[in-house]
Structures are given as structure tokens and as C-alpha cells.
Amino acid sequence: MPAPLAERPLAVPHPSRLSPEDPAYDEILSVHARAMAAGEPGYLDPASGLYVMTAAYHADRGACCGNGCRHCPYVA
């Protein structure tokens, strides 16, 4: 049975995973939104250059993996 998703939109990461105070917050959310709209599983982080999985990708997995992912939709 899939784990319950948090009660926030997939486009909004939990503040413990990405603070709204982060200087790259708006840019990260924009890149994340484009990746989700395109059906991509992830995107290149504009701040670090690392590949980051989208919230939609994580939601499709059905459960939290416990790795502290930025866009984990299971963090309440």
C-alpha cells in the first residue's frame, strides 16, 4: 500500500528540505516545475549542478526512501 502524501502541493518542498530563505529558492522551484511539466524524473540543480529527482518521481515510487530528498512528498 502506498504511503500517504503530505498535505502540500508537489511543487512546494518541505521547508526543512529547501528553505524559502535559500538564495536559489525561486530558481530551483522554476527548474523543478519545468521538469515536472515535461514529465522528466529530475533536473540539474542550478546551485550545485547535482541531479535532483522531482516530487512527482518520488510520489510515483509510493514511499519515502529515507535519503532526505529535497522534493520528498512524504515529509509532513
Buried (B, 14 or more C-beta within 10 A) or exposed (E): EEEEBBEBEBBBBBEEEBEEEBEBBEEBBEBBBEBBEEEBBBBEBEEEEEEBBBBBBBBEBEEBEEEEBBBBBBBE
